[in-house]
Amino acid sequence: MSLDFPAWLRVTLLLNILFLSLLARSGIEILSAHPKLYWNNHCRPNSKWLKFTDKQLPDDGLWTSHEEEQPFSPIVALPGGRHLGLGRHWHFASAAAWVLLVSSTSSCCLEPASGDA
């Protein structure tokens, strides 16, 4: 009894790991540009749900989102540094590649090969 998996399944698993890690790393880059999450549509000051930075911004003056940006190393985030636009491109490309991978492999594996269910 062999427990060896087919080559196509092993390649699919490796591609899943690759695309999901690219998706997570580019998501960290996007989150580093604006390290707050909100439950409302307005994003008013002090209405954040979760904050991923320890930077304190002034309450009395004007500030922009560039002042609260927390750049990450290229080891953690993709592409790293202060590259929000490239992070968004990587995020979209890896999500699109992952959806194509899942949709192309799920149709051949989830449906029965014959009329037997």
Helices and strands as residue ranges (DSSP letters): H 7-33, E 36-37, E 50-51, G 65-68, H 84-109
